[in-house]
Every structure is written in structure tokens, then in C-alpha cells.
Amino acid sequence: MVFIFGEEMKNSVGRFIAGRVSTILDNSISPSTLRFYSSHSPPSSSSKLFVAGLSWSVDEKSLKDAFSSFGNVSEVRIMYDKETGRSRGFGFVHFSNENEAMSAKDAMDGKALLGRPLRVSFALEKVRGVPVIVPRLPHT
């Protein structure tokens, strides 16, 4: 099973989730069998950033220009709606190494690009055929 949330909560939330999932599935699940991912720190050897909050007027060139001051940008992809052809408001920026990606993430997260604040995090690898469960924590 795959869970996505911050590293600092890994142990206590892992035990909580394992208990809840075990109850739901009528099965015994150990917290040690769970895998955790965090978008706050890079997954092992990640130089790919997820960039959300893009204005519809942002294109690949303007996104590359915004991030190229932090290092060598090897690829930029903006995701578009298949029916309308309009930007879906997010994309990916690939750097040639992890340090450049880390610098860009730290500097650009929350900064405005063409009037809209960006949300930048490390991209998670696609997981095919495996459910990604993001737990809902009770409101306190």
C-alpha cells in the first residue's frame, strides 16, 4: 500500500493507518509493510518538480524561462485538457540534477508567475495498478 504525507508523521500515522486499514479489510497489516512518500523532500534521486497554480497563459517556454535560472532545465511539460486544449493549470519541470531541483523548489514555491502563485513540490513517480491512499485525518 502507498501513502502520501509528511515525513514527521510517518511512524505515528503509519501505526494509526495500519490499524484502520486492518479493521476495514479484516486483515492484519503491519506498519512496516507500508510505504510512505512525502512531497516536502525529494524522493530518492528526484530532479523532477510538480508545478501547480499555472495561469492559462503560461506556456512551456515561459515556464522554462522562470526555472532556468536555478540550473539546466532538461524538459518542461504542461498538461492540457484533451477536449478544450486549455492548460489544466499544472505541469512538470525536469532538472539535470537534484541540487538544482531543490534550489528551484525552495525559491519558486509560493512565488507568482504571470499573476498566480505557484505551488512547487517534488513529483511522485506514477504508480500503475496500485491504489494511492491519502488518509483523511479527523478535524481537531
Backbone hydrogen bonds in HBPLUS format (Angstrom, degrees):
<---DONOR---> <-ACCEPTOR-->    atom                        ^
c    i                          cat <-CA-CA->   ^        H-A-AA   ^      H-
h    n   atom  resd res      DA  || num        DHA   H-A  angle D-A-AA Bond
n    s   type  num  typ     dist DA aas  dist angle  dist       angle   num
A0035-ARG N   A0001-MET O   3.33 MM  34  6.45 159.1  2.38 154.8 161.0     1
A0133-ILE N   A0002-VAL O   3.11 MM 131  6.22 165.4  2.13 165.3 164.1     2
A0003-PHE N   A0035-ARG O   3.11 MM  32  6.35 156.2  2.17 158.6 166.0     3
A0037-TYR N   A0003-PHE O   2.99 MM  34  6.33 140.9  2.14 149.5 161.5     4
A0005-PHE N   A0037-TYR O   2.91 MM  32  6.23 147.4  2.01 166.2 174.7     5
A0009-MET N   A0006-GLY O   3.32 MM   3  5.90 155.8  2.38 112.8 119.2     6
A0010-LYS N   A0007-GLU O   2.98 MM   3  5.15 166.0  2.00 115.8 120.0     7
A0013-VAL N   A0009-MET O   2.99 MM   4  5.60 153.7  2.06 155.2 163.7     8
A0014-GLY N   A0010-LYS O   2.95 MM   4  5.59 139.1  2.12 128.7 140.6     9
A0015-ARG N   A0011-ASN O   3.08 MM   4  6.34 157.3  2.14 150.3 154.2    10
A0016-PHE N   A0012-SER O   3.11 MM   4  6.35 159.5  2.15 143.4 149.4    11
A0017-ILE N   A0013-VAL O   2.75 MM   4  5.92 170.2  1.76 157.7 159.7    12
A0018-ALA N   A0014-GLY O   2.89 MM   4  5.95 162.7  1.92 147.1 152.6    13
A0019-GLY N   A0015-ARG O   3.07 MM   4  6.21 156.5  2.12 143.5 149.3    14
A0020-ARG N   A0016-PHE O   2.99 MM   4  6.29 159.2  2.03 149.9 155.8    15
A0021-VAL N   A0017-ILE O   2.78 MM   4  5.92 174.3  1.78 163.8 164.9    16
A0022-SER N   A0018-ALA O   2.91 MM   4  5.90 156.0  1.97 141.1 148.6    17
A0023-THR N   A0019-GLY O   3.01 MM   4  6.19 153.8  2.08 143.0 149.7    18
A0024-ILE N   A0020-ARG O   2.96 MM   4  6.24 161.4  2.00 151.5 156.4    19
A0025-LEU N   A0021-VAL O   2.87 MM   4  5.99 164.2  1.90 154.9 159.0    20
A0026-ASP N   A0022-SER O   2.85 MM   4  5.53 112.1  2.32 137.6 151.8    21
A0027-ASN N   A0022-SER O   2.98 MM   5  4.76 156.5  2.04 133.4 139.9    22
A0033-THR N   A0030-SER O   2.95 MM   3  5.57 162.6  1.98 119.7 125.3    23
A0034-LEU N   A0031-PRO O   3.23 MM   3  5.49 165.1  2.25 109.8 114.2    24
A0095-PHE N   A0047-SER O   2.81 MM  48  5.23 166.4  1.83 155.8 160.6    25
A0123-ALA N   A0048-LYS O   2.96 MM  75  5.66 173.5  1.96 140.3 142.0    26
A0049-LEU N   A0093-VAL O   2.81 MM  44  5.14 171.9  1.82 149.8 152.4    27
A0093-VAL N   A0049-LEU O   2.99 MM  44  5.14 153.8  2.06 137.4 145.6    28
A0050-PHE N   A0121-SER O   2.71 MM  71  5.31 168.7  1.72 160.6 164.6    29
A0121-SER N   A0050-PHE O   3.02 MM  71  5.31 159.6  2.06 150.7 157.1    30
A0051-VAL N   A0091-GLY O   2.88 MM  40  5.28 175.7  1.88 150.5 150.3    31
A0091-GLY N   A0051-VAL O   2.85 MM  40  5.28 148.5  1.95 146.2 156.6    32
A0052-ALA N   A0119-ARG O   2.86 MM  67  5.01 169.9  1.87 146.6 150.1    33
A0119-ARG N   A0052-ALA O   2.94 MM  67  5.01 159.1  1.98 136.4 138.7    34
A0053-GLY N   A0089-GLY O   3.01 MM  36  5.50 120.5  2.38 160.0 175.2    35
A0054-LEU N   A0089-GLY O   2.95 MM  35  4.49 158.4  1.99 128.5 125.2    36
A0058-VAL N   A0055-SER O   3.10 MM   3  5.50 166.4  2.12 113.7 118.1    37
A0063-LEU N   A0059-ASP O   3.01 MM   4  6.22 157.4  2.06 157.1 164.2    38
A0064-LYS N   A0060-GLU O   2.89 MM   4  6.02 157.5  1.94 146.7 153.2    39
A0065-ASP N   A0061-LYS O   2.88 MM   4  6.08 161.0  1.91 150.1 155.6    40
A0066-ALA N   A0062-SER O   3.04 MM   4  6.17 148.6  2.14 137.5 145.3    41
A0067-PHE N   A0063-LEU O   3.22 MM   4  6.46 142.2  2.37 142.4 151.1    42
A0067-PHE N   A0064-LYS O   3.19 MM   3  5.29 128.2  2.48  98.2 111.0    43
A0068-SER N   A0064-LYS O   2.82 MM   4  5.72 133.8  2.04 153.0 165.1    44
A0070-PHE N   A0067-PHE O   3.19 MM   3  5.97 168.8  2.20 123.1 126.5    45
A0071-GLY N   A0068-SER O   3.30 MM   3  5.42 163.2  2.33 105.6 110.5    46
A0096-SER N   A0072-ASN O   3.03 MM  24  5.72 137.5  2.22 158.5 168.8    47
A0074-SER N   A0094-HIS O   2.81 MM  20  5.52 137.7  1.99 136.1 148.1    48
A0094-HIS N   A0075-GLU O   2.81 MM  19  5.04 176.1  1.81 159.6 159.4    49
A0077-ARG N   A0092-PHE O   2.92 MM  15  5.19 162.7  1.95 150.2 154.4    50
A0092-PHE N   A0077-ARG O   2.70 MM  15  5.19 152.7  1.77 150.4 160.2    51
A0079-MET N   A0090-PHE O   3.07 MM  11  6.11 173.1  2.07 155.2 157.4    52
A0088-ARG N   A0079-MET O   2.86 MM   9  5.75 169.4  1.87 154.0 150.5    53
A0081-ASP N   A0086-ARG O   2.83 MM   5  5.51 171.3  1.83 157.4 158.0    54
A0085-GLY N   A0081-ASP O   2.88 MM   4  5.04 142.4  2.02 130.8 141.2    55
A0101-ALA N   A0097-ASN O   3.32 MM   4  6.63 157.6  2.38 144.4 150.8    56
A0102-MET N   A0098-GLU O   2.85 MM   4  6.11 158.4  1.89 154.6 160.5    57
A0103-SER N   A0099-ASN O   2.98 MM   4  6.20 161.5  2.02 148.2 152.9    58
A0104-ALA N   A0100-GLU O   2.96 MM   4  6.16 161.7  1.99 149.6 154.7    59
A0105-LYS N   A0101-ALA O   2.88 MM   4  6.06 161.0  1.92 151.1 156.4    60
A0106-ASP N   A0102-MET O   2.98 MM   4  6.15 172.0  1.99 153.4 155.5    61
A0107-ALA N   A0103-SER O   3.00 MM   4  6.11 156.1  2.06 146.8 153.5    62
A0108-MET N   A0104-ALA O   2.83 MM   4  5.75 160.2  1.87 152.2 157.5    63
A0109-ASP N   A0105-LYS O   3.09 MM   4  5.69 151.1  2.18 146.8 149.8    64
A0111-LYS N   A0108-MET O   3.00 MM   3  5.17 160.2  2.04 121.8 127.7    65
A0110-GLY N   A0118-LEU O   2.75 MM   8  5.10 152.2  1.82 141.3 150.4    66
A0118-LEU N   A0111-LYS O   2.81 MM   7  5.67 161.3  1.84 147.9 150.8    67
A0113-LEU N   A0116-ARG O   2.88 MM   3  5.43 159.0  1.92 141.3 142.8    68
A0116-ARG N   A0113-LEU O   3.26 MM   3  5.43 165.2  2.29 108.2 112.7    69
